[in-house]
Amino acid sequence: MNEPQPRPPVAKKINTTNTRHKITRNDEYAWMRDDNWQEVLRNPDQLRSDIQEYLESENSYTDAVLKTGETLRQKLYNEMRGRIKENDSSPPSSKGDWAWFSKYESGQEHQQICRQRITSSHSDNIPDIVLDANKESTGLDYFKLGGTAISPRQEYLAWAHDAKGSEYFTVKIRDISTDTDLPDILTNTSGAIAWSLDAKFIFYILLDENHRPSKVMRHKLGAEQADDVMVYEEEDPGFFVSLSQSRSDDLIFISAHDHETSEVHLIDAAKPEQKPITIAFRQQHIEYDVSHDAKRNRLVILTNKDAVDFQLMWADIDTPDRWHELVPHKKGALILEVAAFENFIVWLYREKALPKIKILSTETNSVTEITFQEAAYDVSLDTGLEYNTNMVRFAYTSMTTPRQIFDYDMSTGDRNMVYEQSVPSGHNAKDYITKRLWAPIGGDEQEIPITLLYHKDTKLDGTAPVLLYGYGAYGISIPASFSGNRLSLVDRGFIYAIAHIRGGKEMGFDWFLQGRKENKINSFKDFATAAQYLINNNLTQKGNITIHGGSAGGLLVGATLNLSPELFRGAIAEVPFVDVLNTMLDDTLPLTPPEWPEWGNPILNATDYQTISEYAPYENISETAYPHILATAGLTDPRVTYWEPAKWIARLRDKRTDDGLTLLRTEMSAGHGGKAGRFNQLEELALVYSFVLSIHEIND
């Protein structure tokens, strides 16, 4: 006899109304938002009991439904773990007489931060383990290592950690000579750290009561945190503050920014008690970022001023607001990052959805380019710890090629591979095929890039199942990079596809503008268009696609389901931003004011209210058939609060007209990134992939 199916929870309904712009909306699940959410971030035990009982009932139901897939889930976990080299280490990065690197040892969840003397020729030159995150995590349900900062003379390592998943980082200072932490403990920080040149002070960012990074503090070593001095305060709640230090160690940069405007201030690290100097006062819609060219006593500035796809400028440190052209704007070639070295300036840019690197010699004014061959790939810069070097490091990967790291000699053009990702269980790149397809956008003479990965034996006759991934927000571009985890689907006949939709910057800055604010609907239409393109070109069939996205990608999933539910077999929405309207109406939440430029301000603007209300996933659930759905949440998530996916799943289950699965899994001791630790995270992915395989009736 068949075993009885578990019964899903039925969330209670408490009618709550909200009236804005003369429009009244009902929200029967608003009770899931704990008014004490700020305290819950710090102490999850403070969650209101009825909410906790409901979330736990959802977890129990999800566990019961997925219990039949436990064997497959364990098999997937073992496969993915088998592709990880457990005793791995990063290539060393030089800083003075020392080389710094991180490493993992077999069985360990967390990394070790190590250094080794470069100048020693002795055979007993054993690396020093400066910080072992595994030891620091002992006894904690959650541990994540945050920012680290080496003092200029390398006597200290400042390090930050999060013990709740709520992204409240505690900063400590390791005395490297004694292998002990100083008594200094700085709490409620963002995790960003910078040093004065004499290592008597560190700078950090303090989070306010609503979890916003708003104050830069100066801490004198040996003093109490209560005595720290505020050196910068951002009074606009729509601007977040970040902190960085030049590779020369000479300058500390304070950046205040939202999603379309920035303002940078600098501190001379040799004069840490002086007030910050503003480089250029903020102008709406003007963004800029700054590097230090110490040899020429100038700043190198990456900006979109008069340049939609950004250009490079320079300015003397003494007159930082007087900018001069260095590398002119080229439309369609979006400059992403810049780094100044003693004799070179390097920038990473993207053109036609492919990243590229160019290098300017400041001695000869000649420009060279580092070229790559595959049809779709990803490249990233690692600018290292030193300014006085001719070496720049970059990482290369593709959907079929594991990560490779190269040191590139900018003076000779020689490249040397210093690291290659190992796949212990075996990987033959020739067994897999990656392609770049282009899906036309009707009437716009534009095309959506779609990156595919599939096994060479997979038949392209329309029968293959597809996992379609997307994000499409904040200008973030999804790389066409290698993931050993995906092979667990691809080896079972799946086509793995990434839709590089509007809202990202794959096709330039304008591609981003076409998928934000009043144009946000384009992101969802593009995702559905990409799915339909795969169907029309006989790569798969309607109803044989599962879509996947997280955070703002979860919004993409939810909104696309409301637009075209019939296209899909299933949907994975991890920590999904699905309650957009209510969140953008709640100006106490950490990210709401800074994100009004991205989504619109529905509090003040009736048009923004109407625009968001027309696509917000939670608001647009209808009485129709939906695909199978699995959503995840993190109780201590400050970015997408736990109640967003909880409310969404409750309303979906109540409204849908079919008997498909509607599942919610909440991590009760983790935040936006889920569980911490490289193996713990595989457990979550194994659950997701086993769900995908089960709904596609692949039970291997």
C-alpha positions in Angstrom: 0.0 0.0 0.0 1.1 3.5 -0.7 2.2 5.5 2.3 0.0 8.5 3.1 1.4 11.8 1.9 2.4 14.4 4.5 0.0 17.2 4.9 1.3 20.7 4.3 1.0 23.4 7.0 -1.9 25.8 6.7 -0.8 29.3 7.8 -3.3 31.2 9.8 -4.7 34.4 8.2 -4.9 37.7 10.0 -6.2 40.4 7.8 -3.9 43.4 7.8 -4.5 46.4 5.5 -2.1 49.0 4.2 -3.3 52.1 2.3 -0.9 54.1 0.1 -1.7 56.6 -2.6 -5.4 55.9 -2.0 -4.9 52.2 -2.7 -5.7 49.7 0.0 -4.1 46.2 0.0 -4.8 43.3 2.2 -1.9 41.2 3.6 -3.2 38.1 5.4 0.3 36.9 6.3 1.8 40.2 7.6 1.9 38.6 11.0 5.0 36.6 10.0 7.1 39.8 10.3 8.3 39.9 13.9 8.3 43.5 15.1 11.4 42.6 17.1 13.3 41.6 14.0 16.4 43.7 14.9 16.9 41.7 18.1 16.2 38.4 16.2 19.2 39.2 14.0 21.4 39.4 17.0 19.7 36.6 19.0 17.5 34.2 17.0 16.0 32.8 20.3 14.0 36.1 20.5 11.8 35.1 17.6 8.1 35.2 18.5 6.9 31.7 19.4 4.0 31.5 16.9 6.3 32.4 14.1 8.9 29.9 15.2 6.3 27.2 15.4 5.1 28.0 11.9 8.6 28.0 10.3 9.5 24.7 12.1 6.2 23.2 10.8 7.2 24.1 7.2 10.7 22.6 7.8 9.1 19.4 9.1 6.8 19.2 6.1 9.6 19.8 3.6 11.8 17.2 5.3 8.9 14.7 5.1 8.2 15.4 1.5 11.9 15.1 0.5 12.5 12.1 2.7 12.2 9.7 -0.2 15.1 11.5 -1.9 17.6 11.0 1.0 19.6 8.4 -0.7 19.9 10.5 -3.9 20.7 13.5 -1.8 23.6 11.7 0.0 24.8 10.5 -3.4 24.8 14.0 -4.8 26.6 15.3 -1.7 29.3 12.7 -2.1 29.7 13.5 -5.8 30.1 17.2 -5.2 32.4 16.7 -2.3 34.5 14.3 -4.4 35.1 17.1 -6.8 36.7 19.3 -4.1 40.4 19.0 -3.4 40.2 19.0 0.4 43.8 19.9 1.1 43.9 22.9 -1.2 45.7 26.2 -1.0 45.8 29.5 -2.9 48.9 30.7 -4.7 50.9 33.0 -2.5 50.7 36.7 -2.8 53.8 38.7 -1.9 53.9 41.6 0.5 57.4 42.7 1.3 59.5 39.9 2.7 56.4 37.6 3.2 54.1 35.6 1.0 50.5 35.3 2.2 48.1 32.5 1.2 45.1 30.6 2.5 44.7 26.9 2.7 42.3 24.2 3.6 43.2 20.9 5.2 41.3 17.6 4.6 38.0 17.5 6.5 38.1 21.1 7.5 35.1 23.4 6.8 37.1 26.7 7.0 40.3 28.2 5.8 43.6 29.0 7.4 45.4 32.3 6.8 49.1 31.6 6.4 52.4 33.4 5.6 55.9 32.3 4.7 59.1 34.3 4.5 60.2 34.8 0.9 63.8 35.7 1.5 64.7 32.6 3.5 66.5 29.8 1.7 66.4 27.4 4.7 64.7 24.1 4.1 62.9 24.5 7.5 61.1 27.6 6.3 57.7 26.3 7.4 54.7 28.5 6.8 53.1 30.2 9.8 49.4 29.6 10.4 48.4 33.1 11.4 44.7 32.4 11.8 42.9 29.1 11.8 39.2 29.7 11.2 38.4 26.1 12.2 39.7 26.7 15.7 37.9 30.0 15.9 34.6 28.3 14.9 34.8 25.7 17.7 31.5 25.4 19.6 29.6 27.8 17.3 26.5 26.7 15.2 27.5 29.3 12.6 30.9 30.9 11.8 31.9 33.0 8.8 35.3 34.6 8.4 34.9 38.2 7.2 37.4 40.8 6.2 41.1 40.5 7.0 43.7 43.3 6.9 47.5 43.0 7.3 49.1 45.9 9.1 51.7 47.8 6.9 54.7 46.4 8.8 52.9 43.0 9.0 53.0 42.7 12.8 49.3 42.4 13.1 46.4 40.8 11.2 43.0 42.4 11.9 40.2 39.9 11.2 36.4 39.8 11.4 33.9 37.1 11.9 30.1 36.6 12.0 28.8 34.1 14.5 25.1 34.4 13.7 24.7 34.7 10.0 23.2 38.2 10.5 26.3 40.0 9.2 27.1 41.7 12.4 30.9 41.2 12.3 33.2 41.3 15.3 36.7 42.5 14.7 39.8 41.2 16.5 43.5 41.9 16.1 46.0 39.0 16.0 49.5 39.8 17.2 51.4 37.6 14.8 54.6 37.3 16.9 52.7 35.8 19.9 49.9 34.1 18.0 47.4 35.7 20.3 44.6 38.3 19.9 44.9 41.6 21.6 42.3 42.5 24.2 40.6 44.9 21.6 37.2 43.6 20.5 35.1 45.7 18.2 31.4 44.6 17.8 28.5 45.5 15.4 30.8 46.2 12.5 30.5 45.6 8.7 33.7 43.6 8.7 35.7 46.1 6.6 39.1 47.2 8.1 41.9 49.6 7.3 45.2 50.4 9.1 47.2 53.6 9.8 50.8 53.3 8.6 52.2 53.2 12.2 49.6 50.4 13.1 48.5 52.4 16.1 45.0 52.8 14.8 42.5 50.8 12.8 39.5 52.1 11.0 36.2 50.2 10.8 32.5 50.7 9.9 29.9 50.6 12.6 26.4 49.4 11.8 23.4 51.4 13.1 20.3 50.0 14.8 18.8 49.1 11.4 21.9 47.2 10.3 23.1 50.0 8.0 26.8 50.7 7.6 26.8 54.4 8.4 29.7 55.4 10.6 33.5 55.1 10.1 35.3 54.8 13.4 38.9 55.2 14.4 40.1 52.8 17.1 43.4 53.2 19.0 44.9 49.9 19.8 44.6 49.2 23.5 41.6 51.5 24.0 38.0 50.6 24.7 35.6 50.6 21.8 33.4 53.1 23.7 36.3 55.6 23.3 36.6 55.2 19.5 36.4 58.4 17.4 33.8 58.8 14.6 35.7 60.1 11.6 32.8 60.0 9.1 29.0 59.7 9.4 26.6 59.2 6.5 23.4 61.0 7.4 21.4 59.9 4.3 19.9 56.5 5.1 19.9 55.8 1.4 23.7 55.7 1.3 25.8 52.9 2.6 29.4 53.3 3.6 32.4 51.1 2.6 36.0 51.2 3.5 39.2 50.2 1.7 42.9 50.8 1.7 45.3 51.4 -1.3 47.8 48.6 -2.1 50.5 51.2 -1.4 49.0 51.3 2.2 49.3 55.1 2.0 45.7 56.0 1.6 42.4 54.9 3.2 39.2 55.4 1.1 35.8 55.9 2.5 33.0 55.5 -0.1 29.4 56.6 0.4 27.1 55.2 -2.3 23.7 54.0 -3.3 23.0 52.2 -6.6 23.6 55.2 -8.8 25.6 57.8 -7.0 28.9 57.7 -5.1 31.2 60.0 -3.1 34.7 59.1 -2.0 36.8 60.6 0.9 40.4 59.8 1.6 42.6 59.7 4.7 46.3 59.9 4.6 47.3 56.7 6.5 50.4 58.5 7.8 48.1 61.1 9.4 45.3 59.0 10.8 43.9 61.7 13.1 43.3 64.2 10.4 39.8 64.7 8.9 38.9 62.9 5.6 39.3 64.9 2.4 36.4 64.7 -0.1 37.7 63.8 -3.6 34.6 65.0 -5.4 31.2 65.8 -3.9 28.3 63.6 -4.9 26.3 64.4 -8.0 23.2 62.4 -8.6 23.7 59.5 -11.1 27.5 60.0 -11.1 29.5 57.0 -9.8 33.3 56.9 -9.3 35.9 54.6 -7.6 39.5 55.5 -6.8 42.9 53.8 -6.9 46.2 55.2 -5.8 49.2 55.7 -8.3 51.7 56.4 -5.6 54.7 56.9 -7.9 53.0 59.9 -9.5 51.2 61.1 -6.4 47.9 60.9 -8.2 44.6 59.2 -8.1 43.2 56.9 -10.9 39.5 57.3 -11.1 36.9 55.0 -12.7 33.8 57.0 -13.4 30.6 57.2 -15.5 30.7 60.9 -15.7 30.1 61.8 -19.3 30.6 58.1 -20.1 27.8 55.6 -19.9 30.2 52.6 -20.0 32.7 54.4 -17.8 36.1 55.9 -18.5 39.4 56.3 -16.6 40.5 59.7 -15.3 43.4 60.9 -13.2 43.8 63.7 -10.6 46.6 65.0 -8.5 46.1 64.1 -4.8 46.5 67.8 -4.0 43.6 68.7 -6.3 41.5 65.6 -6.3 38.4 67.2 -7.8 40.2 68.3 -11.0 40.0 65.2 -13.3 41.9 64.6 -16.5 41.2 62.0 -19.2 43.4 58.9 -19.0 41.5 56.2 -21.0 38.5 57.5 -23.0 35.0 56.2 -23.0 34.1 53.5 -25.6 30.4 52.7 -25.8 29.7 49.0 -25.4 33.1 48.4 -23.7 32.1 48.6 -20.0 35.1 49.2 -17.7 34.5 47.1 -14.5 37.7 47.5 -12.4 41.0 49.4 -12.4 44.3 49.0 -10.6 47.3 51.2 -10.6 50.8 49.7 -10.3 54.2 51.4 -10.2 54.6 51.4 -14.0 51.3 50.1 -15.3 47.5 50.7 -15.1 45.4 47.6 -15.6 41.6 47.5 -16.2 39.1 44.8 -16.6 36.2 45.5 -19.0 33.4 43.6 -20.7 32.4 43.8 -24.3 29.6 41.6 -25.9 29.2 39.6 -22.7 32.9 38.7 -22.6 35.4 40.0 -20.0 38.8 41.3 -21.2 41.9 42.9 -19.7 43.9 45.8 -21.0 47.2 47.2 -19.7 48.6 50.7 -20.1 52.3 51.3 -19.6 52.7 54.6 -17.8 56.3 54.7 -19.1 55.6 54.3 -22.8 51.8 55.0 -23.0 51.5 51.8 -25.0 48.4 49.6 -24.5 48.4 45.8 -24.6 45.5 43.3 -24.2 45.4 39.9 -22.7 43.4 37.7 -25.1 41.3 34.5 -24.5 39.9 32.0 -27.0 36.7 30.2 -25.8 33.3 31.3 -27.0 32.2 31.9 -23.4 34.4 32.3 -20.3 35.0 34.3 -17.2 38.1 36.4 -16.2 38.7 38.2 -12.9 41.6 40.3 -11.6 43.5 39.7 -8.4 45.5 42.8 -8.0 47.5 41.4 -5.0 49.0 43.1 -2.0 51.8 45.1 -3.7 52.0 48.3 -5.7 55.7 48.1 -6.7 55.5 45.1 -9.0 55.3 44.4 -12.7 53.2 41.3 -12.1 49.4 41.2 -12.2 47.4 38.1 -11.5 44.2 37.0 -13.1 41.9 34.0 -13.0 40.5 32.3 -16.0 37.6 29.7 -16.1 34.8 28.6 -18.4 31.8 26.3 -18.0 34.1 23.4 -19.0 37.5 24.6 -17.8 38.2 24.6 -14.0 39.7 27.7 -12.5 43.3 28.6 -13.6 45.3 31.4 -12.0 48.1 33.2 -14.0 50.8 35.6 -13.1 51.2 38.0 -16.0 54.5 39.9 -16.4 53.3 43.3 -17.7 56.8 44.2 -18.9 57.3 41.1 -21.0 53.9 39.7 -21.7 54.8 36.3 -20.3 52.1 34.5 -18.4 52.7 31.7 -15.9 50.0 29.4 -14.5 50.4 29.4 -10.7 47.3 27.5 -9.8 44.9 25.0 -11.5 41.7 23.9 -9.8 41.9 20.1 -9.2 38.9 17.8 -9.5 40.0 14.8 -7.5 37.2 12.5 -8.8 38.2 13.3 -12.3 37.2 15.8 -15.0 37.7 15.6 -18.8 36.8 19.0 -20.3 36.3 17.3 -23.7 33.3 15.4 -22.3 31.4 18.6 -22.1 30.3 21.3 -24.5 29.7 25.0 -23.8 28.0 27.3 -26.2 26.8 30.9 -26.3 23.4 31.4 -27.9 21.6 34.7 -28.6 17.9 35.0 -28.1 16.3 37.9 -30.0 14.2 40.4 -28.1 11.2 41.0 -30.2 11.2 44.3 -32.0 14.3 45.7 -30.1 17.0 44.4 -32.4 18.8 43.2 -29.3 19.7 39.7 -28.2 19.9 38.0 -24.8 23.1 36.0 -24.3 22.5 32.5 -23.1 25.4 30.3 -22.0 24.9 26.5 -22.2 26.7 23.6 -20.6 25.9 20.0 -21.5 27.5 16.5 -21.8 28.7 15.6 -25.2 26.4 12.5 -25.1 23.2 14.6 -24.4 20.8 14.4 -27.3 19.7 17.9 -28.5 16.4 16.6 -29.8 14.1 18.4 -27.4 14.0 15.7 -24.8 16.7 17.1 -22.4 15.6 18.7 -19.1 17.0 22.2 -18.5 18.0 24.1 -15.4 17.8 27.7 -16.3 19.6 30.1 -14.0 19.3 33.9 -13.8 19.8 37.0 -11.7 19.3 40.3 -13.6 19.6 43.0 -10.9 22.0 45.7 -9.6 24.1 45.4 -12.7 25.6 42.1 -11.5 26.7 39.8 -14.3 26.5 36.1 -13.9 29.9 34.6 -15.0 30.2 31.7 -17.5 32.5 29.9 -15.0 33.2 26.4 -14.0 31.3 24.7 -11.2 32.0 21.1 -10.3 28.6 21.0 -8.6 26.7 21.5 -11.8 28.1 18.4 -13.3 25.8 16.3 -11.0 23.0 17.6 -13.2 24.8 17.7 -16.5 26.0 14.1 -16.1 22.4 13.0 -15.7 21.4 14.5 -19.0 20.5 18.1 -18.0 21.4 21.2 -20.0 22.5 23.9 -17.6 21.7 27.3 -19.0 22.4 30.8 -17.8 20.3 33.6 -19.2 22.3 36.9 -19.1 19.2 39.1 -19.0 18.7 42.8 -18.8 19.3 44.2 -15.3 22.9 42.8 -15.4 25.7 44.5 -17.2 26.7 41.7 -19.5 26.0 43.9 -22.6 27.1 47.2 -21.1 25.7 49.7 -18.6 22.7 50.4 -20.8 21.8 46.7 -20.5 21.5 47.3 -16.7 19.4 50.5 -17.1 17.0 48.6 -19.4 16.2 46.2 -16.5 15.8 48.4 -13.5 13.2 50.7 -11.9 10.5 51.5 -14.4 12.0 49.0 -16.8 12.2 46.1 -14.3 9.6 44.1 -16.2 12.2 43.6 -19.0 14.2 41.2 -16.7 11.3 38.9 -16.3 10.2 39.0 -19.9 13.8 38.2 -20.9 13.9 35.2 -18.6 10.7 33.8 -20.1 12.0 34.7 -23.6 15.2 32.7 -23.0 13.2 29.7 -21.9 10.9 30.0 -24.9 14.0 30.3 -27.2 15.4 27.0 -25.8 12.0 25.4 -26.5 11.7 26.9 -30.0 15.2 25.7 -30.9 14.4 22.1 -29.9 16.8 22.0 -27.0 14.0 21.1 -24.6 10.2 21.1 -24.3 7.6 23.2 -22.5 7.2 21.9 -19.0 10.7 20.4 -18.9 12.5 23.5 -17.5 13.3 24.3 -13.9 14.3 27.9 -13.2 16.7 28.8 -10.4 17.6 32.1 -8.8 18.6 33.5 -5.4 18.0 36.8 -3.6 17.1 39.3 -6.4 17.3 36.2 -8.6 14.5 34.8 -6.5 12.4 37.9 -7.4 13.2 37.0 -11.0 11.9 33.4 -10.4 8.8 34.5 -8.6 7.8 37.2 -11.2 8.5 34.9 -14.1 6.3 32.2 -12.6 3.5 34.7 -12.5 4.1 35.7 -16.1 4.5 32.2 -17.7 3.9 29.4 -15.2 3.0 26.9 -18.0 6.6 26.9 -19.3 8.2 25.3 -16.3 8.4 22.0 -14.5 9.8 23.5 -11.3 11.3 26.6 -9.6 14.0 27.0 -7.0 14.0 30.4 -5.2 16.8 30.7 -2.6 16.3 33.5 0.0 14.1 35.1 -2.6 13.2 38.9 -2.7 9.6 38.2 -3.4 7.8 40.7 -1.2 9.1 43.7 -3.0 6.3 46.1 -2.5 6.0 45.7 1.2 9.8 45.7 1.7 10.2 48.9 -0.3 7.4 50.5 1.8 9.3 49.6 5.0 12.0 52.2 5.5 13.3 50.6 8.7 14.7 47.6 6.9 18.4 47.6 6.3 18.4 47.7 2.5 15.3 49.7 1.7 16.4 53.3 1.5 19.7 52.4 -0.4 17.6 50.4 -2.9 15.0 53.0 -3.9 17.2 54.0 -6.9 17.1 50.4 -8.0 13.4 49.7 -7.6 11.8 53.1 -7.0 10.4 54.7 -3.9 6.7 53.6 -3.5 6.4 55.6 -0.3 6.7 59.0 -2.0 6.0 58.1 -5.6 2.6 56.8 -6.8 4.1 55.7 -10.1 6.8 53.7 -8.5 4.1 52.1 -6.2 2.1 51.1 -9.2 5.1 49.8 -11.2 6.3 47.6 -8.3 2.8 46.4 -7.6 2.4 45.2 -11.1 5.3 42.7 -10.9 6.0 42.0 -7.2 5.7 38.2 -6.9 3.8 38.1 -3.7 1.2 40.7 -4.9 0.6 38.9 -8.2 0.0 35.3 -7.2 -3.2 34.2 -9.0 -5.5 31.2 -8.8 -3.8 29.1 -11.4 -1.6 26.1 -11.8 2.1 26.6 -10.8 5.2 24.4 -11.2 6.7 22.6 -8.2 8.4 25.2 -6.0 11.1 25.0 -3.4 12.0 28.2 -1.5 14.7 28.7 1.1 15.2 31.3 3.8 17.6 32.3 6.6 16.2 33.4 9.9 19.1 35.8 10.6 19.1 37.2 7.0 19.4 41.0 7.1 19.2 41.3 3.3 16.1 39.3 2.4 14.2 38.9 5.7 12.9 35.4 6.5 9.2 36.5 6.3 9.4 37.2 2.5 9.7 33.6 1.4 7.5 32.4 4.2 4.7 34.7 3.2 5.1 33.9 -0.5 5.0 30.2 0.1 1.9 30.5 2.3 0.0 32.5 -0.3 1.2 30.3 -3.2 0.0 27.2 -1.4 -3.4 28.8 -0.7 -4.0 30.2 -4.2 -2.6 27.6 -6.6 -5.2 25.4 -8.2 -3.1 22.2 -8.7 -1.5 19.7 -6.4 2.1 20.6 -7.1 4.7 20.9 -4.4 5.1 24.2 -2.5 8.0 23.8 -0.1 9.9 26.1 2.3 13.1 25.3 4.1 14.3 27.9 6.6 17.8 27.7 8.1 17.1 28.6 11.8 20.8 29.5 12.5 22.0 31.1 9.3 21.5 34.1 7.2 21.6 35.2 3.5 24.4 32.9 2.5 22.9 29.8 4.1 25.1 27.5 6.1 28.8 28.5 6.6 31.6 26.1 5.7 32.5 24.6 2.3 30.9 21.2 3.0 27.9 22.4 4.9 27.0 24.5 1.9 27.1 21.3 -0.3 24.4 19.8 1.9 22.0 22.6 1.0 22.9 22.3 -2.7 22.4 18.6 -2.6 18.9 19.1 -1.3 18.2 21.6 -4.1 19.5 19.3 -6.8 17.8 16.2 -5.4 14.5 18.2 -5.6 15.2 19.2 -9.2 16.0 15.6 -10.2 12.9 14.2 -8.4 10.4 16.6 -10.1 12.0 15.7 -13.5 11.6 12.0 -12.4 15.3 11.3 -12.5 15.8 9.1 -9.5 19.4 7.9 -10.1 
